[in-house]
Each structure stands twice: as structure tokens, then as C-alpha cells.
């Protein structure tokens, strides 16, 4: 049996920045430290921080007045920022810069009088935050069928997308929008993030060589779910798992090649545990395959950098 290890995989620059922000904030403020929503959508990451005194909240009212609060990588709406100011919270914004880009585009289009179609998944933290920027001017669609049901005909219309969608799925919806609204505007650069695209591209290229695909990631991770869906659509059996405890031996019956990848919020040590289990159980060898190089880095939030001691 051979393990094909996909590259790139795992943490993206936005997740690295958010987790490093939380680490530094813990060092500065100690526990309890509050985070609005899960810092990233990964069970292992969230549980590890919980054991160190991080409290993940779903409402600003849960945070004591004046306490430090970190915004997750998925971003928040202006309403949440206003609630934080009202409670005099020490807010640290760990929103991924690529999500912030979409927020700024939403504000720009809204100020220019556009009706905005947001392509995304209802209830996702990122979508909630983005729609909060212009709730009266934004309509959410998930599929081409949703586009067909739209009963609007605005003079000015634009679309934006959630950053963690399937590129293929998003293009189907965009095509439907362009057909229905030929005048529709779009931002100068794609909203779907580089890491999402790269991980999907790696799976598309490598899954065809595999009999089984394991995607490390949590069920509430949009980009991880898309990886499993793409792999499954290409033929091999694909499973989205949080970690080694969810692996079932019967998946490997008759399997010669196993592709392993990880969503953008899945830790590398969890990937390695799965590799070690497969090597120990089935005597598998491993080959690393590189489809794209990634050299993106995002700095820590300015509000956090200003609190950190100068190094060197």
C-alpha cells in the first residue's frame, strides 16, 4: 500500500495568523481569554485551546465588560464590533485578510447603490459576518437553482463569494448569474482564497491515482467538506475525518493507493497520526506530491503587534 501525501495541505496563512494571534493573546492576557466563535473550524484546535482557558462564545453578552476578546478568522459584522465597543472590550481582530477583502467589497458596492448577490453557505460564520456589512442590499444564493428563483431586476447588481467554496461549484453559480443578469459586476480579483483553490487543485490532480481519499478536517469546515466532495466526485471513496480515531479498517480492503490531504484549518500533527497508523497497520510506504508551492504570510493584527514587546 502506498500513501500519496498531497501538498499543499493543512493550515493556510489566515489560519496560521489567527492561531498565532490567539497564542500571543494568551501570553499577554492569560486565561480566561474570550474568542467570538470558534477561532477556526477544527475540533482539535478548539479543544486544545479550551484546555488552556480559552472561552469560545456565540454572543458578546457572554464576555465580561472590559475583557479581551479575539474575533475569529471568519470575520464579524459591524453590529458585533459595535456591541464590543459598548462593553468596552479589548478587541483583537484575527479576521483573515482575504475575508476582510470581501467585507470591503461589500461596503463599496453597497455605497455605490448595487444589489449584491453573495454566493455562500447559509449559517456559515463567514457569510453571517459578510452579510452584516450590508444586510438590506445583499441576497444569499447557494446554487444555480437559487439564482433561477430570484425575482429581482436591479439596474446595478454585483456578486461576491464566500472564500472557502468549491471553485467548480462557484463557477456554476456565477455562470447562472451572468446568464440571468448580463450586466452583473464582480470584484477585480476572485474572492475564493488561494489556499482553497490550491488544495482543491491538488485533490483534483492526485485523487485519480487513489483508491481511497482521507481528508483531515471537521464537519463544520466548509473548505474541508469541499475537498471530500471533489475527491468523491472523481471516483475514489472519500472520507472527511477529524482524526485517526475515525479511521475504519474496512475502508482499506483492496486499496493500493491512499491519498491524504487536509483542510486549511486541520493541524499537521493530526495528519501525521493518521499516516503513522496506516504505516503501522498496513505496512504502507509514503510519497509526497507537490502540486503548488505556497509562500503566503499574514502579519499579526496591528492591535496585537502594538502590545507585543519589540524583539531584537
NORJO-V607521 format. One record per residue. N is the residue number from 1. RES is the residue in one small letter. PHI is phi in degrees with one decimal (999 if undefined). OMEGA is omega in degrees with one decimal (999 if undefined). Layout:
# NORJO-V607521
n/res/phi/omega
N/RES/PHI/OMEGA
N/RES/PHI/OMEGA
This chain:
# NORJO-V607521
n/res/phi/omega
1/x/999/179.1
2/x/-121.1/173.0
3/x/-96.7/172.5
4/x/-98.5/-176.6
5/x/-100.3/-173.5
6/x/-76.8/171.9
7/x/-133.8/1.5
8/x/-78.2/177.4
9/x/-152.1/170.8
10/x/70.3/-169.6
11/x/-48.5/172.4
12/x/-98.4/-178.0
13/x/-63.6/-179.8
14/x/-66.3/177.9
15/x/-68.4/176.8
16/x/-55.9/-179.7
17/x/-63.4/-177.7
18/x/-64.7/-179.1
19/x/-69.0/176.9
20/x/-64.1/176.8
21/x/-60.9/-179.9
22/x/-68.0/177.0
23/x/-58.9/-178.0
24/x/-66.2/178.6
25/x/-65.0/176.1
26/x/-62.4/178.4
27/x/-63.3/-177.0
28/x/-76.2/-170.1
29/x/-103.6/-175.4
30/x/72.2/179.7
31/x/-97.2/-3.1
32/x/-77.1/175.5
33/x/-120.9/-172.3
34/x/-102.1/176.8
35/x/-130.9/177.5
36/x/-83.7/-171.9
37/x/69.5/175.4
38/x/-62.9/-177.1
39/x/-57.5/168.4
40/x/-143.3/-177.8
41/x/-84.7/175.4
42/x/-150.2/-175.3
43/x/-59.8/-176.3
44/x/-65.6/179.8
45/x/-61.1/-178.1
46/x/-63.5/-178.0
47/x/-63.8/180.0
48/x/-63.7/178.3
49/x/-71.7/177.5
50/x/-59.7/-179.2
51/x/-66.7/-179.6
52/x/-101.8/173.9
53/x/96.2/175.6
54/x/-82.2/-179.8
55/x/-113.3/178.6
56/x/-92.4/-174.4
57/x/-119.8/177.2
58/x/-108.2/179.2
59/x/-143.1/179.0
60/x/-63.2/-180.0
61/x/-64.4/178.7
62/x/-78.5/-175.4
63/x/-96.8/179.0
64/x/-59.8/179.8
65/x/-56.2/176.5
66/x/81.5/-176.4
67/x/-78.3/173.4
68/x/-73.6/-179.0
69/x/-139.9/177.7
70/x/-104.4/171.9
71/x/-85.7/-176.1
72/x/-70.0/-178.5
73/x/-63.3/-173.5
74/x/-82.7/177.6
75/x/87.4/-179.6
76/x/-135.4/180.0
77/x/-83.1/175.0
78/x/-57.9/179.3
79/x/-62.5/179.4
80/x/-65.8/177.9
81/x/-62.8/179.6
82/x/-66.8/177.5
83/x/-62.0/178.4
84/x/-64.6/178.5
85/x/-63.1/-179.1
86/x/-62.7/178.9
87/x/-95.4/177.9
88/x/54.8/-179.7
89/x/-78.9/176.3
90/x/-89.0/-172.0
91/x/-81.3/173.1
92/x/-118.2/-172.2
93/x/-96.0/179.6
94/x/-98.9/176.9
95/x/-60.7/175.0
96/x/-58.9/179.4
97/x/-57.2/179.4
98/x/-73.1/173.4
99/x/-73.7/177.4
100/x/-57.1/177.6
101/x/-56.0/-179.7
102/x/-66.4/176.9
103/x/-59.1/-178.8
104/x/-65.3/176.6
105/x/-64.3/178.8
106/x/-61.7/179.7
107/x/-62.9/-179.4
108/x/-60.7/-179.0
109/x/-63.2/-179.9
110/x/-63.2/179.9
111/x/-65.0/-179.9
112/x/-92.0/174.0
113/x/84.0/179.5
114/x/-83.9/160.7
115/x/-86.5/-173.1
116/x/-110.4/172.5
117/x/-97.9/177.5
118/x/-101.7/176.4
119/x/-90.1/-176.7
120/x/-177.7/-176.5
121/x/-103.1/-178.1
122/x/-58.3/177.3
123/x/88.3/178.4
124/x/-69.6/-176.7
125/x/-54.5/-178.9
126/x/-64.5/-179.6
127/x/-64.5/178.9
128/x/-59.9/179.7
129/x/-64.9/-179.0
130/x/-64.7/-178.5
131/x/-64.9/178.3
132/x/-67.1/179.7
133/x/-72.9/-178.9
134/x/-154.3/-172.2
135/x/-60.3/-177.6
136/x/-82.7/-174.9
137/x/-121.0/-174.4
138/x/-122.3/177.7
139/x/-123.2/-179.2
140/x/-93.5/170.9
141/x/-129.0/178.2
142/x/-111.8/-172.4
143/x/-135.3/175.1
144/x/-62.7/177.8
145/x/-64.2/176.7
146/x/-62.3/179.5
147/x/-63.4/-178.5
148/x/-61.8/-177.7
149/x/-80.4/-177.9
150/x/-64.0/179.0
151/x/-115.4/179.2
152/x/-134.9/175.0
153/x/-149.6/-176.3
154/x/-73.4/177.4
155/x/-67.4/-178.9
156/x/-118.7/-178.0
157/x/-142.2/-179.7
158/x/-141.8/175.9
159/x/-124.1/172.3
160/x/-132.4/177.9
161/x/-131.9/167.2
162/x/-58.4/-171.9
163/x/-76.0/-170.4
164/x/-110.4/-179.4
165/x/-76.2/165.2
166/x/-68.3/179.2
167/x/-58.8/-178.9
168/x/-63.1/-179.5
169/x/-62.8/-179.6
170/x/-61.8/-179.0
171/x/-65.1/176.7
172/x/-64.0/-179.9
173/x/-68.7/179.1
174/x/-62.1/178.0
175/x/-60.9/178.5
176/x/-64.2/178.4
177/x/-65.8/-179.7
178/x/-65.2/178.6
179/x/-68.5/-177.2
180/x/-78.9/-178.0
181/x/-127.4/-175.8
182/x/-57.5/-177.2
183/x/-86.7/-171.1
184/x/-61.9/179.2
185/x/-98.1/177.2
186/x/-146.0/179.9
187/x/-63.1/-176.5
188/x/-64.0/-179.0
189/x/-132.9/-179.2
190/x/-55.1/176.9
191/x/-82.8/-178.1
192/x/-62.4/-166.7
193/x/-74.3/-177.1
194/x/-56.3/-176.0
195/x/-68.7/176.2
196/x/-58.9/-178.8
197/x/-63.0/-177.4
198/x/-63.5/-179.2
199/x/-68.0/177.1
200/x/-67.7/179.1
201/x/-62.9/179.3
202/x/-63.2/179.1
203/x/-65.6/179.3
204/x/-58.4/-176.6
205/x/-74.7/-169.9
206/x/-96.2/-175.5
207/x/-62.8/-178.7
208/x/-66.6/177.9
209/x/-94.1/-171.9
210/x/-113.1/172.5
211/x/-94.8/-176.3
212/x/-145.9/177.5
213/x/-124.9/174.0
214/x/-110.2/176.8
215/x/-109.5/176.9
216/x/-83.1/-179.5
217/x/165.7/-178.2
218/x/-92.7/-176.5
219/x/-64.3/179.4
220/x/-92.2/176.8
221/x/-91.9/-176.7
222/x/-60.4/-176.0
223/x/-68.2/177.9
224/x/-68.0/178.8
225/x/-61.7/179.3
226/x/-63.2/178.9
227/x/-61.0/179.8
228/x/-65.9/178.7
229/x/-63.8/-179.7
230/x/-62.9/179.9
231/x/-60.2/-179.9
232/x/-62.5/-178.7
233/x/-71.1/-177.8
234/x/-93.9/174.0
235/x/122.3/-176.4
236/x/-70.1/173.0
237/x/-65.7/-177.3
238/x/-128.3/-179.5
239/x/-133.1/173.4
240/x/-95.2/-175.9
241/x/-130.9/175.9
242/x/-78.3/-177.1
243/x/-173.0/-171.9
244/x/-61.2/-177.1
245/x/-64.9/-178.2
246/x/-94.5/179.4
247/x/-71.7/177.6
248/x/-111.0/-176.0
249/x/-61.0/-177.0
250/x/-65.3/176.6
251/x/-60.4/-170.2
252/x/-94.9/179.6
253/x/-61.9/178.7
254/x/74.5/-176.7
255/x/-88.5/176.1
256/x/-106.1/-177.9
257/x/-128.3/179.4
258/x/-115.6/174.3
259/x/-92.7/176.2
260/x/-119.0/173.1
261/x/-139.1/-178.6
262/x/-149.3/175.4
263/x/-65.2/-171.9
264/x/-69.7/178.5
265/x/-115.4/-177.9
266/x/-94.6/-177.3
267/x/-70.2/-178.1
268/x/-67.5/-178.9
269/x/-65.3/176.4
270/x/-69.9/175.0
271/x/-60.8/-176.7
272/x/-65.1/177.0
273/x/-61.3/178.8
274/x/-67.2/178.6
275/x/-61.2/-178.7
276/x/-62.3/178.7
277/x/-64.0/-177.6
278/x/-68.2/178.0
279/x/-65.0/-177.4
280/x/-70.6/-174.7
281/x/-83.5/-172.3
282/x/-119.5/179.6
283/x/63.8/-174.3
284/x/-73.3/169.5
285/x/-98.8/-174.3
286/x/-132.2/173.8
287/x/-133.4/178.5
288/x/-93.4/178.9
289/x/-121.0/179.9
290/x/-105.7/178.2
291/x/-104.7/178.4
292/x/-145.1/170.5
293/x/-92.9/176.7
294/x/-125.0/178.7
295/x/-133.9/-177.4
296/x/-87.5/177.2
297/x/-140.5/176.6
298/x/-110.8/178.6
299/x/-69.6/174.8
300/x/-63.4/177.9
301/x/-56.6/-177.5
302/x/-56.1/-178.3
303/x/-61.9/178.5
304/x/-85.2/179.6
305/x/-58.7/-178.4
306/x/-67.4/-179.3
307/x/-91.3/-175.5
308/x/-80.4/176.8
309/x/-65.2/178.1
310/x/-69.8/-178.4
311/x/-99.7/179.1
312/x/77.8/999
